[in-house]
Amino acid sequence: MKIDWSKFNPEVQKGVELCSQIEKFGYEAYIVGGCVRDIVLWHKEGEKGDPNVHDVDIATNMPIEELYDNFKCTSNNGEAHGTILVLYKKEAFEVTQFRTDGDYSDGRHPDSVKFTKSFKDDTDRRDFTINAMGIDCRGNLIDYHGGESDLENGILRTVGKASQRFSEDALRIIRALRFASRFGMKIDPDIYEGIEEIKGNLSKIAKERIGAELIKTAEYGAKPFANVIELIAKTQINEVIDPQGAVDWRNGVALTKNRLAKGTQDFARSVKCAFGCLLYGADLKKAAELFRLENDIVKSIKWCYDNLETYENFGDNLVDTVKMVTNDNFELLDELANIINGEGCGEEELRNIKNLAQKVLPKSKDLSSAVADAGYKGLQFGKVLRELAEWYYDKTMRGNQPSKQQIEEYINSI
């Protein structure tokens, strides 16, 4: 395979130029990592659309000391593993010296690394074949492990034995499920064997790392997320990462697979919607802790759960309905309600409520002032204001928006 670099965005082209500059000093340099996989896929799929590739990494046998001597470099605290940042034409590239890894006693980082002159040796330590390819500055694909053919055939395989790769970093188990689901690939039987053998090590993995993998999956869309959740349950990984059963995985699989992924609307791209389906019926506080979800995600999902009943009884209480529809999370609630209950509010109903909101919300301060002027305070103030608002909204909805005098008369009649 030959890649035409002129078709790519400036970040890629600058990375290619940096590789060329390194070669002029007598060393090898290759574009590596996930961006190579994406480049190969784009090429194989007929070069359709804009190949806007980012996260361009470089592997080289040029020693770090010489990189510092010949380029503008800065530390990313990765020197022990042969990695630094090279600043080239206002772009920062993570450049890693070819290396082989020692044992992984902590299940994440190699205890030692040994630098090598061989790119083949460097690729031997990679996780999956589709992530172990490189491309030189002339566009030549270097593929020692069959990553190109695996992409072509839709098979996800590890570099070497899966159990070995997973024992080095058990998070690769979740990554395997993510990549297979993202690219619609079949999982090699050796990977399933490795999962069965090593999945217990996931208990040692930081919760935020597992949560980050699931969030990335949700960003791909509904189907990949649903597939990963189903695979987690199928391989019983959930029993390791969620030993207390904070999540109702059976219900989560049912909602994500049978509702979320099959929805006619594009629920798909919302991380909050995906987790809203997975965590429905779960202990939300414990589940949020399990995946170390950000407060914004948790608060939005909780608000949706709390307002499902109001949504189901859309328009029965106009004050609550207007408050719900004008909340920033309403679109998320609308999606989740469609998925969870299989139905949503009608377009005309929603339009009427939004029109009502435009009329009544600007009068909120007037209603509060009228109640205060009537001498109500404390709990009684809130009770009277609520009753007044329900009357005011109903009148307005019927086309008879009350005047200031009518408001005062109603308060006096309470």
Buried (B, 14 or more C-beta within 10 A) or exposed (E): EEBEBEBBEEBBBBBBBBBBBBBEBEBBBBBBBBBBBBBBBBBEEEEEEEBEBEEBBBBBBBEBEBBBEBBEBEEEEBEEBBBBBBEBEEBBBBBBBBBBBEEBEEBBBBEEBEBBEEBEBBBBBBBBBBBBBBBBBEBEBBBBBBBBEBBEEEBBBBBBEBBEBBBBBBBBBBBBBBBBBBBEBEBBEBBBEBBBEBBEBBEEBEEEBBBBBBBBBBBBBBBBBBBBBBBBBEBEBBBBBBEEEBBBBEBBBBBBBEBBBEBEEEBBEBBBBBBBBBBBBBBBEBBBBBBBBBEEBBBBBBBBBEBBEBBEEBBEBBBBBBBBBEBEBBEBBBBBBBBBEEEBBEEEBBEBBEEBBEBBEEBEEEBBEBBEEBEBEEEEBEEBBEBBBBBBBBBBBEEEBBEEEBBBEBBEEE
